[in-house]
């Protein structure tokens, strides 16, 4: 319950320079005992009576001022950050978690190589480096560091956001982002000497830099610099495609294409393998459908709209002169491969090369005059090779039940690479040789645990409306279904992103504690194609939440755990899922962790790239879509009742899902909490939405997550974890 002292403090009007921690005492001048935090005062949050009328409905927004970047918000953030940090520090034996995760994390990691000219390039991390290092291998077999992003900052928070090497292998273009920001700057290095060149490109977001075949420059897409100067608030519209000629200033770059009449269009950029075409898939927000334009580079022709309407996904695979190959879900929700002759682009002339099947296609690559198809069978990865006329040549044998990523290769090579991993097996790199029709291990890490000591099983359960949903459940062998096992239920459910198995050393540490790690493949993803995605969009978003709740109920019914031992965790769109979880089913979980979540569904479209998500969620600006959004918007559905332990996670440089979502939600949750469980914030400094986060920061975050869950389950972490 909120005590009288807090009620009085909430009524006070705070000046912007105040440190909002308490009326007579502060959270900063004494150690917070985690066991007693609910009996202490939360950092004070000024509540206003602000409301607005949307489509005839009065909507209260008492903490809107926390969207503003000013001294009052800054003081509130610092107080919340300190309060959460002290709570987490007070949980006994966190260091044992840090030590175990660090020990498991400390193994050599490699990426699949990619080749340009006579050189090959790959990433390597010796185990605990903040950022992976880019290496180059010369034709004579000698290898050396080409670019070490760990040298770009003292704390490892400046990360590579992308690279592209010129076709002759002589020049590296690389993007960097600071503190996890989506904004990138691109730079260039002479590969032979390692010398950094003077060229520099700014204000790039959601784009790479792609070399032309002549190695004279790169194509890229950029936005205008934010007019208001606030990269956390200004909305990003009007992406434009440019060509940068090496040795010139960015101000002299050639504008290749723009559509000011469609400022919400975004442009992917690539150049065909034969160098004859600039390829421009055109996105509209985060809609899985896209248009497709191209430009002939051979004669510097105009930009032509090959796919002018937003009807389906069209992913370019490769071309044979004027014959373009696409992976598409046009009239095929699970995907198919088609060929379009750009001289005769009419739909009646489209040719189906590989027909739709029951298993959705994840990706297709054109290698050695074959189509290499990666697909999903009940979420698990498989790969097959087809001739260019669609005849199946063979399946590629997988090493287990997990995720296959790739392939990585080119049309001119007679081999390709791919990676495989699962929830209990770290990523290994394999090489497939067309001459032998078989795969060999290219790189396999040496890890500090035995994968055979762990088990990952797939189950199926029934959701509220009768839909059959798969779930992967991983744990250490010997676990007993006694209904009392600590369980972490992670999910996402949106944007056609499939939650296929993925390895995490931190999750092994969780299993070493005796914990269960479960991931349901709820609707909103693409595990069963575009139909599965659409079943979790717009006014069907409640299906996503119901699928998640049904997963927890299954784990309880089958004796894995009980509601006092289940922790709910999700990030970004999964953070929205967590907000709906804690507001709709608080009794089902012992702890809920919304991380970098979309939590105000009425205003997300008003910040940075948030407008792009209206193709997934809808928009409160639309009178027809407003009721569904209001019905589940986490911030607007917090009411006075008992909530489970809640840790709301965000970062100060998240310019994708701006931290104001988490700030407002935390303020509302703390004000409405009627139970005895804590509602705290974990706010990272010099971090963003997640990309580029240095290793030490990842380990500390995982330790705080597991420690918070363990403590919320009423358990004490051991002083040593093996």
C-alpha positions in Angstrom: 0.0 0.0 0.0 1.1 3.6 -0.5 1.8 5.0 2.9 0.6 8.4 4.1 4.1 9.8 3.8 4.3 9.0 0.1 0.7 10.3 -0.5 1.7 13.7 1.0 4.9 13.7 -1.0 3.1 13.0 -4.3 0.9 16.0 -3.7 4.0 18.3 -3.5 5.0 20.3 -6.6 8.7 19.8 -7.2 11.0 22.5 -8.6 13.0 21.3 -11.6 16.3 21.4 -9.7 15.0 19.1 -6.9 16.4 15.6 -6.5 13.2 13.6 -6.3 13.9 10.9 -3.8 11.8 11.7 -0.7 10.4 14.4 1.6 12.7 14.0 4.6 15.0 11.2 3.5 16.4 10.0 0.2 17.2 6.7 -1.4 20.7 8.0 -2.0 21.8 8.6 1.6 21.3 5.1 2.9 21.7 1.5 1.6 18.4 0.1 0.3 17.6 -3.3 1.8 16.1 -5.3 -1.1 13.9 -7.2 1.4 12.4 -4.0 2.7 12.2 -1.8 -0.4 8.4 -2.0 -0.6 8.3 -0.3 2.9 10.5 2.6 1.8 9.5 5.5 -0.3 10.0 5.3 -4.0 11.7 8.3 -5.6 8.9 11.0 -5.8 7.2 11.6 -9.0 5.2 14.7 -9.6 1.7 13.8 -10.8 -0.3 16.2 -12.9 -4.0 16.4 -13.9 -3.2 16.5 -17.6 -5.6 14.8 -19.9 -6.8 15.1 -23.5 -9.8 14.1 -25.6 -9.1 11.6 -28.3 -11.9 10.7 -30.6 -14.4 11.6 -27.9 -12.7 9.8 -25.1 -10.9 11.6 -22.3 -7.5 10.1 -21.7 -5.4 10.9 -18.7 -1.7 11.3 -19.1 -0.4 12.5 -15.7 3.3 11.9 -16.4 3.5 13.3 -19.9 6.1 15.8 -18.7 8.6 12.9 -18.4 8.7 12.9 -22.2 10.6 16.3 -22.0 14.3 16.5 -21.8 14.9 19.0 -19.0 16.3 19.3 -15.5 13.3 17.9 -13.8 13.2 14.7 -15.9 17.0 14.4 -15.5 16.7 14.6 -11.7 13.9 12.0 -11.7 15.9 9.7 -13.9 19.0 9.9 -11.7 16.9 9.2 -8.6 15.2 6.2 -10.2 18.5 4.9 -11.5 20.1 5.2 -8.1 17.2 3.6 -6.3 17.1 0.6 -8.7 20.8 0.2 -8.6 20.8 0.1 -4.8 18.0 -2.5 -4.8 19.9 -4.8 -7.1 23.2 -4.3 -5.3 21.5 -5.4 -2.1 20.6 -8.8 -3.5 23.1 -11.3 -2.0 25.7 -13.1 -4.1 25.2 -11.2 -7.4 29.0 -11.6 -7.9 28.6 -15.4 -8.1 26.3 -14.9 -11.1 28.7 -12.4 -12.7 31.6 -14.9 -12.2 29.6 -17.9 -13.7 28.3 -16.0 -16.7 31.8 -14.5 -17.4 33.4 -18.0 -17.2 30.8 -19.4 -19.7 31.1 -16.3 -21.9 34.9 -16.5 -22.2 35.3 -18.5 -25.4 36.6 -17.7 -28.8 33.9 -16.6 -31.3 34.1 -16.4 -35.1 31.8 -15.3 -37.9 31.5 -16.9 -41.2 34.1 -15.3 -43.6 33.1 -13.2 -46.7 35.4 -12.7 -49.7 36.2 -9.7 -51.8 38.8 -9.7 -54.5 41.7 -12.0 -53.3 41.0 -11.3 -49.6 38.6 -12.7 -47.1 37.3 -11.0 -44.0 35.8 -12.2 -40.7 35.0 -11.2 -37.2 36.6 -12.7 -34.1 36.3 -12.2 -30.4 38.8 -13.7 -28.1 36.1 -14.2 -25.5 35.5 -11.2 -23.4 36.4 -8.3 -25.7 33.8 -5.5 -25.6 33.3 -5.6 -29.4 34.3 -8.2 -31.9 37.3 -7.4 -34.1 37.3 -7.4 -37.9 40.2 -9.4 -39.5 41.5 -9.6 -43.0 43.1 -12.7 -44.5 45.5 -12.1 -47.5 45.9 -14.4 -50.5 49.1 -15.8 -49.0 47.2 -16.9 -45.9 48.5 -14.2 -43.5 45.9 -12.7 -41.2 45.8 -9.4 -39.3 43.5 -7.1 -37.5 41.9 -4.7 -40.0 39.6 -2.8 -37.6 39.3 -3.1 -33.8 36.3 -1.2 -32.6 37.5 -1.6 -29.0 40.0 1.2 -29.9 37.2 3.6 -30.8 36.2 4.3 -27.2 37.5 3.7 -23.7 34.4 2.0 -22.5 33.5 -0.2 -25.5 30.3 1.7 -26.2 31.2 2.7 -29.8 30.4 -0.2 -32.0 30.5 -1.3 -35.6 27.1 -1.0 -37.2 28.0 -2.4 -40.6 30.7 -3.0 -43.1 31.1 -3.3 -46.8 34.3 -4.0 -48.7 34.8 -2.9 -52.3 34.7 -5.6 -55.0 38.4 -5.5 -55.5 38.9 -6.0 -51.7 41.0 -2.9 -51.4 38.8 -0.5 -49.4 36.7 -1.0 -46.3 33.6 1.1 -45.7 32.4 0.8 -42.1 29.6 2.3 -40.0 29.9 3.2 -36.3 27.3 4.1 -33.7 27.9 5.5 -30.2 26.1 4.4 -27.1 23.7 2.1 -29.0 22.2 4.9 -31.1 20.6 4.1 -34.4 22.4 7.0 -35.9 25.6 6.0 -37.8 28.6 7.7 -39.3 30.4 5.9 -42.1 34.2 5.9 -42.6 36.7 4.3 -44.9 40.0 2.4 -44.6 42.6 1.4 -47.2 42.9 -2.3 -46.6 46.5 -2.8 -47.7 47.9 -0.1 -45.4 45.3 0.0 -42.7 45.2 3.8 -43.1 42.0 5.6 -42.4 40.8 7.7 -45.3 39.4 11.3 -45.1 36.0 10.5 -46.5 33.1 10.6 -43.9 29.4 10.2 -44.1 26.9 11.5 -41.5 23.2 11.2 -40.5 22.8 7.7 -41.7 20.2 5.5 -40.1 18.7 2.1 -41.2 21.1 2.0 -44.2 24.4 0.5 -45.2 26.9 1.8 -47.6 27.2 -0.3 -50.8 30.1 -0.2 -53.3 29.6 0.2 -57.0 31.3 -2.4 -59.2 34.0 0.1 -60.3 35.1 0.6 -56.6 34.9 4.3 -57.0 32.3 5.0 -54.4 29.3 3.9 -52.4 25.5 4.2 -52.5 23.8 5.0 -49.2 20.6 6.4 -47.7 20.4 9.2 -45.2 18.0 11.6 -43.4 18.4 15.3 -43.1 20.0 16.4 -39.8 17.3 16.7 -37.1 16.0 20.2 -37.3 15.3 20.5 -33.6 18.7 19.2 -32.7 17.1 16.6 -30.4 17.9 13.1 -31.8 15.7 11.5 -29.1 12.6 13.4 -30.1 12.7 14.5 -33.7 10.7 12.3 -36.0 12.7 10.7 -38.9 11.0 11.2 -42.3 12.3 11.7 -45.8 15.1 9.2 -46.3 17.1 9.9 -49.6 19.5 7.8 -51.6 22.9 9.3 -52.5 26.1 8.3 -54.2 29.4 9.2 -52.6 32.4 9.4 -54.8 35.6 8.6 -52.9 37.9 11.6 -52.3 35.1 14.1 -52.3 33.1 15.8 -49.5 29.7 14.5 -48.5 28.2 17.9 -49.5 29.1 17.0 -53.1 27.3 13.6 -53.1 24.9 12.9 -55.9 21.3 12.6 -55.0 20.2 9.4 -56.7 16.6 9.1 -55.6 14.0 10.6 -53.2 10.3 10.7 -52.9 9.3 13.8 -51.0 5.7 12.9 -51.8 6.1 9.8 -49.7 8.3 10.8 -46.7 7.5 7.5 -44.9 9.3 5.5 -47.6 12.6 3.9 -46.7 15.2 2.5 -49.1 17.2 -0.6 -48.9 20.3 -0.5 -51.2 22.3 -3.1 -53.0 24.1 -3.6 -56.4 23.5 -6.7 -58.4 26.4 -9.2 -58.7 26.9 -8.3 -62.3 27.1 -4.6 -61.4 24.5 -3.6 -63.9 21.7 -2.6 -61.5 21.1 -0.5 -58.4 18.4 -2.4 -56.4 16.1 -0.4 -54.2 13.6 -2.3 -52.1 11.2 0.3 -50.8 9.8 -0.1 -47.3 6.9 1.7 -45.7 7.4 1.7 -42.0 7.9 -1.8 -40.6 5.3 -3.3 -42.9 6.6 -6.7 -44.0 5.4 -5.8 -47.5 7.6 -3.7 -49.8 7.8 -2.1 -53.2 10.8 -2.8 -55.4 12.5 -0.2 -57.7 15.7 -0.6 -59.7 18.0 1.6 -61.8 20.2 0.5 -64.7 23.8 1.5 -64.0 25.1 0.4 -67.4 23.3 3.3 -69.1 22.6 5.5 -66.0 18.9 5.0 -66.6 16.0 6.3 -64.6 14.7 4.6 -61.4 12.0 2.2 -62.5 9.2 0.8 -60.3 9.2 -2.9 -60.9 6.8 -3.6 -58.0 4.9 -0.3 -57.6 2.3 -1.3 -55.1 2.5 -2.4 -51.5 1.1 -5.9 -52.0 3.6 -8.4 -50.5 7.2 -9.0 -49.6 9.7 -9.1 -52.5 13.2 -10.0 -51.4 15.7 -9.8 -54.3 17.8 -13.0 -54.6 19.9 -12.4 -57.7 19.6 -12.0 -61.4 20.6 -13.6 -64.7 20.8 -10.6 -67.0 17.2 -9.2 -67.1 15.7 -12.2 -65.2 15.3 -11.1 -61.5 14.7 -13.8 -58.8 12.7 -13.0 -55.7 11.6 -14.6 -52.5 8.0 -13.4 -52.1 4.8 -14.2 -50.1 2.6 -12.8 -53.0 -0.4 -15.2 -52.9 1.8 -17.5 -50.9 1.9 -16.7 -47.1 4.7 -19.2 -46.5 6.8 -17.9 -49.3 7.9 -19.0 -52.7 10.6 -18.2 -55.3 9.6 -16.4 -58.5 11.4 -15.0 -61.6 10.4 -11.7 -63.2 11.9 -10.7 -66.6 12.1 -6.9 -66.2 11.5 -6.6 -70.0 8.1 -8.1 -69.4 7.1 -7.3 -65.8 3.4 -8.0 -66.1 2.2 -10.4 -63.4 0.9 -12.8 -66.0 4.6 -13.3 -67.0 5.9 -14.1 -63.6 7.3 -17.6 -63.3 7.1 -19.7 -60.1 10.5 -21.4 -59.6 10.0 -22.9 -56.1 6.4 -23.3 -55.0 5.0 -22.6 -51.6 5.1 -25.4 -49.1 4.0 -26.1 -45.5 7.3 -24.9 -44.2 7.8 -21.1 -44.4 10.9 -19.9 -46.3 13.3 -17.8 -44.1 15.9 -16.9 -46.8 17.2 -17.7 -50.2 20.6 -17.2 -51.8 21.9 -17.7 -55.3 25.2 -19.6 -55.1 27.0 -21.6 -57.7 24.0 -21.3 -60.1 21.8 -22.9 -57.4 19.1 -21.6 -55.1 20.0 -22.3 -51.4 16.8 -22.2 -49.4 16.6 -21.9 -45.6 13.2 -22.7 -44.1 11.5 -23.5 -40.8 9.8 -26.7 -39.8 7.9 -26.1 -36.6 10.4 -23.3 -35.8 13.5 -25.5 -36.3 15.9 -24.7 -39.2 16.5 -26.7 -42.3 18.3 -26.0 -45.6 17.9 -27.4 -49.1 19.5 -26.8 -52.5 17.6 -26.4 -55.8 18.6 -25.9 -59.4 17.7 -22.6 -61.1 14.6 -24.3 -62.6 13.3 -25.3 -59.2 14.3 -29.0 -59.2 15.4 -30.0 -55.7 19.0 -31.2 -55.6 19.4 -32.2 -51.9 18.8 -31.4 -48.3 21.7 -30.0 -46.3 22.1 -32.2 -43.2 21.8 -30.2 -39.9 23.8 -31.0 -36.8 20.7 -30.9 -34.5 17.5 -29.2 -33.7 18.2 -25.5 -33.8 18.7 -22.5 -36.0 20.6 -22.3 -39.3 21.8 -18.8 -40.3 22.9 -18.2 -43.9 24.1 -19.2 -46.3 27.0 -16.9 -46.9 28.5 -17.2 -50.4 28.3 -15.8 -53.9 27.0 -16.8 -57.3 30.5 -17.5 -58.6 31.7 -19.8 -55.8 31.2 -23.5 -55.5 30.9 -23.5 -51.7 29.1 -21.5 -49.0 29.2 -21.1 -45.3 26.4 -21.2 -42.7 26.1 -21.2 -39.0 24.2 -23.4 -36.6 23.3 -23.0 -32.9 20.6 -23.9 -30.4 19.6 -23.0 -26.9 22.3 -25.4 -25.5 24.8 -25.4 -28.4 27.0 -22.3 -29.2 27.3 -21.1 -32.8 29.5 -23.1 -35.0 30.4 -22.3 -38.6 30.1 -25.0 -41.4 31.3 -25.0 -45.0 29.2 -26.8 -47.7 31.1 -27.9 -50.8 29.2 -28.4 -54.0 31.9 -30.8 -55.3 31.3 -33.2 -52.4 27.7 -32.3 -51.7 28.5 -32.3 -48.0 29.3 -30.0 -45.1 32.4 -29.9 -42.8 33.0 -28.0 -39.6 34.8 -24.7 -40.4 34.9 -23.2 -36.9 33.7 -24.8 -33.7 34.1 -23.0 -30.3 35.6 -24.7 -27.2 33.3 -23.9 -24.3 33.5 -24.3 -20.6 30.5 -26.6 -20.3 29.2 -29.9 -21.8 26.2 -29.3 -24.0 25.2 -33.0 -23.4 24.5 -32.0 -19.7 21.5 -29.9 -20.9 18.3 -30.7 -22.7 16.1 -28.6 -25.0 12.7 -30.0 -25.8 9.9 -28.8 -28.0 6.3 -29.0 -26.8 3.0 -27.8 -28.2 0.1 -26.2 -26.2 -3.3 -24.7 -26.9 -4.0 -21.0 -26.7 -7.2 -19.4 -25.6 -8.9 -19.5 -29.0 -7.7 -23.1 -29.7 -4.6 -22.2 -31.7 -1.7 -24.7 -31.4 1.5 -23.0 -30.3 5.0 -24.4 -30.1 7.4 -23.7 -27.2 11.0 -24.7 -26.6 11.9 -25.6 -23.0 15.5 -25.8 -22.0 17.1 -27.0 -18.7 19.8 -29.0 -17.1 19.3 -32.8 -17.3 18.0 -34.4 -14.1 15.4 -31.6 -13.5 12.3 -33.0 -11.9 8.8 -31.8 -12.8 7.8 -31.1 -9.2 5.9 -27.9 -10.0 8.5 -25.8 -8.2 11.3 -25.0 -10.7 12.4 -21.4 -11.2 11.3 -20.5 -14.8 12.1 -17.6 -17.1 9.5 -17.2 -19.9 10.9 -15.1 -22.7 8.9 -14.0 -25.8 8.6 -11.4 -28.5 5.5 -11.8 -30.7 5.6 -9.2 -33.5 7.0 -7.7 -36.7 7.2 -11.1 -38.4 10.3 -11.9 -36.3 10.7 -15.6 -35.7 12.0 -16.6 -32.3 14.2 -19.5 -33.5 16.6 -21.2 -31.0 19.6 -19.0 -30.2 22.5 -19.7 -27.8 23.3 -17.5 -24.8 26.1 -18.3 -22.4 24.1 -16.4 -19.8 21.1 -18.8 -20.2 23.4 -21.7 -19.4 24.2 -20.0 -16.1 20.5 -19.8 -15.5 20.1 -23.5 -16.1 23.1 -24.2 -13.8 21.1 -22.5 -11.0 18.3 -25.1 -11.7 16.3 -22.7 -13.8 14.1 -23.5 -16.8 14.4 -21.2 -19.9 11.2 -21.4 -22.0 10.5 -19.6 -25.3 7.0 -19.8 -26.8 6.6 -19.1 -30.5 3.6 -16.9 -30.1 1.6 -15.2 -32.9 3.0 -12.0 -34.4 6.2 -13.7 -35.5 6.7 -15.5 -38.8 7.4 -19.0 -37.5 4.4 -20.2 -39.6 4.6 -17.6 -42.3 2.8 -14.3 -42.9 -0.5 -15.7 -41.7 1.0 -16.3 -38.2 2.3 -12.7 -38.3 -1.0 -11.2 -39.3 -2.8 -13.1 -36.5 -0.9 -10.9 -34.0 -1.3 -7.5 -35.7 -3.6 -4.5 -35.2 -6.8 -5.4 -33.4 -5.6 -9.0 -33.2 -2.7 -8.1 -30.9 -4.6 -9.6 -27.9 -3.9 -13.0 -29.5 -0.2 -12.4 -28.8 -0.8 -11.8 -25.1 -3.2 -14.8 -24.8 -0.6 -17.1 -26.4 1.9 -15.9 -23.9 -0.4 -16.4 -20.9 -1.3 -19.9 -22.2 2.4 -20.8 -22.2 2.7 -20.0 -18.5 -0.5 -21.9 -17.8 0.9 -24.9 -19.7 4.2 -24.9 -17.7 2.2 -24.8 -14.5 -0.3 -27.5 -15.6 2.5 -29.9 -16.7 4.4 -29.6 -13.4 7.4 -27.6 -14.6 6.7 -24.7 -12.2 4.1 -22.6 -10.4 3.1 -18.9 -10.5 5.4 -18.0 -7.6 8.4 -19.2 -9.6 7.7 -17.8 -13.1 9.5 -14.7 -14.4 8.2 -12.9 -17.5 10.8 -11.1 -19.7 10.7 -9.4 -23.1 12.5 -6.6 -25.0 11.2 -3.9 -27.3 8.0 -5.2 -28.8 8.5 -8.0 -26.2 8.6 -5.2 -23.7 5.1 -4.2 -24.8 4.1 -7.8 -24.2 5.5 -7.5 -20.7 3.5 -4.4 -20.1 0.3 -6.2 -21.2 1.4 -9.2 -19.0 1.7 -7.2 -15.8 -1.5 -5.2 -16.3 -3.7 -8.1 -17.6 -2.4 -11.1 -15.6 -0.5 -9.9 -12.6 -1.4 -13.0 -10.6 0.2 -15.4 -13.1 3.8 -14.3 -12.5 6.1 -13.6 -9.6 8.2 -11.1 -11.6 7.8 -9.2 -14.8 10.7 -7.4 -16.7 9.7 -5.0 -19.5 12.9 -4.0 -21.3 13.1 -1.1 -23.7 9.4 -1.6 -24.3 6.8 0.2 -26.3 4.5 1.0 -23.4 2.4 4.1 -24.4 0.4 2.9 -27.4 -1.3 6.2 -28.0 1.9 8.3 -28.5 4.6 5.9 -29.8 4.3 7.3 -33.3 5.3 10.8 -32.3 9.0 10.0 -31.5 12.0 9.2 -33.8 11.1 6.2 -35.9 8.0 5.2 -33.9 5.7 6.3 -36.8 7.1 3.2 -38.7 5.4 0.8 -36.3 1.9 2.0 -37.2 1.9 -0.7 -40.0 2.1 -3.2 -37.2 0.1 -1.7 -34.4 -2.2 0.9 -36.0 -2.3 4.4 -34.7 -4.3 6.3 -32.1 -4.6 9.1 -34.6 -6.9 6.8 -36.5 -10.4 6.8 -34.9 -11.1 3.2 -35.9 -7.8 1.9 -34.5 -7.8 3.9 -31.3 -10.1 1.7 -29.3 -8.0 -1.4 -29.7 -4.8 0.4 -28.8 -6.4 2.0 -25.7 -7.7 -1.4 -24.6 -4.3 -2.8 -24.1 -1.9 0.1 -23.9 0.1 -0.8 -20.7 0.6 2.8 -19.5 -3.1 3.5 -19.8 -4.3 0.2 -18.2 -2.4 0.4 -14.9 -4.9 0.4 -12.1 -4.6 0.4 -8.3 -4.0 -3.3 -7.4 -1.3 -5.7 -6.3 1.4 -6.3 -8.9 4.3 -8.8 -9.0 7.8 -7.6 -8.6 8.6 -5.5 -11.6 11.9 -4.2 -13.1 11.4 -1.8 -15.9 14.5 -1.6 -18.1 15.6 1.1 -20.5 18.7 3.1 -21.6 19.5 6.8 -21.8 20.5 6.7 -25.5 17.7 4.5 -26.8 16.6 6.6 -29.8 14.4 3.8 -31.2 12.0 3.1 -28.4 12.6 6.4 -26.5 13.0 5.9 -22.7 10.0 8.1 -22.0 7.9 5.0 -22.5 9.6 3.3 -19.6 9.7 6.5 -17.5 6.0 7.1 -17.7 5.1 3.4 -17.2 7.3 3.2 -14.1 5.8 6.3 -12.6 2.3 4.9 -13.1 3.2 1.5 -11.7 4.9 2.9 -8.6 1.9 5.2 -7.9 -0.6 2.3 -8.4 1.2 -0.6 -6.7 -1.0 -1.8 -3.9 1.0 -4.9 -3.0 4.2 -5.5 -1.2 6.4 -6.2 -4.2 8.9 -3.6 -5.6 8.6 -1.7 -8.8 12.1 -0.6 -9.8 13.9 0.8 -12.8 17.2 -0.4 -14.3 18.4 2.5 -16.5 21.7 2.0 -18.4 24.0 4.9 -19.2 25.7 5.2 -22.5 23.5 2.5 -24.0 20.7 2.3 -26.5 18.1 -0.2 -27.7 20.6 -3.1 -27.5 22.8 -3.2 -30.6 26.5 -2.7 -30.0 26.3 -3.2 -26.2 29.7 -4.1 -24.9 30.3 -7.6 -23.4 30.8 -6.4 -19.8 27.5 -4.5 -19.9 25.7 -7.5 -21.3 27.0 -9.7 -18.5 26.1 -7.2 -15.8 22.6 -6.9 -17.3 22.1 -10.7 -17.3 23.3 -11.0 -13.7 20.8 -8.3 -12.6 18.0 -10.0 -14.5 18.6 -13.4 -13.0 19.3 -11.9 -9.5 16.1 -9.9 -9.6 14.1 -13.0 -10.6 15.8 -15.3 -8.1 15.1 -12.8 -5.3 11.5 -12.3 -6.4 11.0 -16.1 -6.3 11.9 -15.9 -2.6 15.2 -17.7 -3.2 18.8 -16.9 -2.2 21.5 -17.1 -4.8 24.3 -19.5 -3.9 27.8 -18.0 -3.2 29.2 -20.2 -6.0 27.6 -21.5 -9.2 29.0 -24.5 -11.1 
